[in-house]
Amino acid sequence: MLEALRRLLTAEAAPRAAGAPDEDDDLRLAACALLVGLARADGEFSDAERHHIEEILGEQFGVPPAEAHALMTAADRSLAEAVDLHRFTSVITARYDDHGRERLAEMLWRVVDADGSFSQHEAYLIRRLGNHLDLPPGALNAARARAAARRTG
């Protein structure tokens, strides 16, 4: 755990080298890590959840299908090395206004709903993410309603 913390602090303190990922890459990785982390919260990462994440990455972040798998792999690796979710949520809150964070909450709900079940682990994590993303009161429930309407519409 101390090694993971050292790597995190070193990565955040180091300046970007030429050819290093830009801020958009950081944003895509952070969002993907939250989506993948939520998909794995119930101990299972279903094909439906994977498909929804690939779809979201394409729609919202312009990630081509061929690159989505690599991004999810990188997100998985980042999640394994992360001390907590702050590493990812801080990138989101720094770059997104309320509307952007609410759109991300809707994306999170789309992943939760993808496999047709809603576990206690997913419920806990999505509430926690809502707090970390500094969502206004009611925004998480509104995002859930929009995700459900999209699924049925």
N, C-alpha and C positions, 0 to 999 in steps of 0.2 A: 504494500500500500504506500509506503514512503517513496518507493521508486516511481510509482504512478504520479504521486504528488510532485516529485522533483521534475518529471518530464512535463507535466502540465505547466508548472511555473516557468520552466525553461522555455517552453514553446510560446507562452504568452509574453515573456520578456524579450525574446529574440526579435530583432528587426527582420522584415521580409527580405529575402534574397531575390535577386533577379530570377524570374521564372517560377517563383514561389506562388502558391495559390493566392488569389486576390480575395477581397472582402465578400464578393458574391459567392465564391467557393466556400468560404467560412459559413455564410448564411445557409447555403444549400446543405452543407454537412450538418450544421446544427439542427435545422428543421428535420432532415432525414433521420438523425439520431433520435430525436424526440418521437418521430413516427415509428421507427423500428423498436425503440424501447417500449413504447406503448403496446405495439403488436406482440412483443415477447412477454409482456407483464403477466399473462395468464399461463406462461410456461410453454406456449405453443405459438409458432409462427406459421400460420396457414397460407396456402396458396392464394386464397381470396385476399388475405391481408397484404401479402406480397404484391399482388396485382393492383390493389388499391394504392399502395405506396408508389408503385411504378407510374400509375396513372396520375397521381398527384404531382410527382416530380416532373412529369412532362407538362402538365397543364399549368402549374404554378411557377415552376422554376426553369422551364425550357430544357430539361434534361432529356436527351434522346433515349429511347428504350434501350439501345445498346450500352449506354453509359449508366443506366439506372442500377443495374446489378452491381457494378463496381462501386457506385456511391453507397449503396446499402452495405456492401462489405466493409467499406471504409468507416461507415457509421457504426457498424457492429464493433469494429476494432476500437474506435474512439469511446464507445460505451464501456467496453471492457476495461479500458485504461482510466476512465474518468472516476474521480473521487465521488462526485455527485452530479446532479443535473444542472447545477448553476453554470457550469462551463458552456452549456448549450443555450439555456434560457437567457443568459446575459447577452449573448450575441443577438438573439431575437429581440429582446426588449430594447437594445441599443439601436437597432436598425428599423424596427416596426413601430408605427403609431398604434393607437387603440384599434383602429379598423384592421390593420395588418395582423395584429395579434389575435383578433376575433376570427379572421379568416383562417389563421393557423389552427385555432381551436376547432373550427368546423372540419378542417382536414383531419385532426386527431379523432374527432367523432366518427368520421367516415371510416377510419381504420378500425375503431372499436366495433362498429356495426358490421364490418365486412364479413365476419364469420358467423353472424347471427346470434352470438352470445355475448353477455356482458358480465364478466367475472368481478369478484370483490377486489382483486388486485388491479384490474383496469379502472374500476371506480375510484379506488384510492389514488392511483397514479394520475388520473386525469384531473381530479380535484387539486392535487398537489401541483400539477403543471399549471392549472388555472391561477393558483396563488403565485407561483414563480413568474408567470408571464404578466402579472399585475393586471389581470383582466378586471374591468369594472363589474360591479354587482349585476348579476343576471346574464352576463355575457356568455358564460359557459352553457347555461340552459338554452339561450337563444341560438347558440352555435349548434347545439344538439338538435334543436328543432329544424334548423336549416339543413343539416346533414340528413335528417330523416325525410324531410320533404324532397330533397334531391334524390334520395333512394327510391321513394315511391312515385316521384313525378316523372 
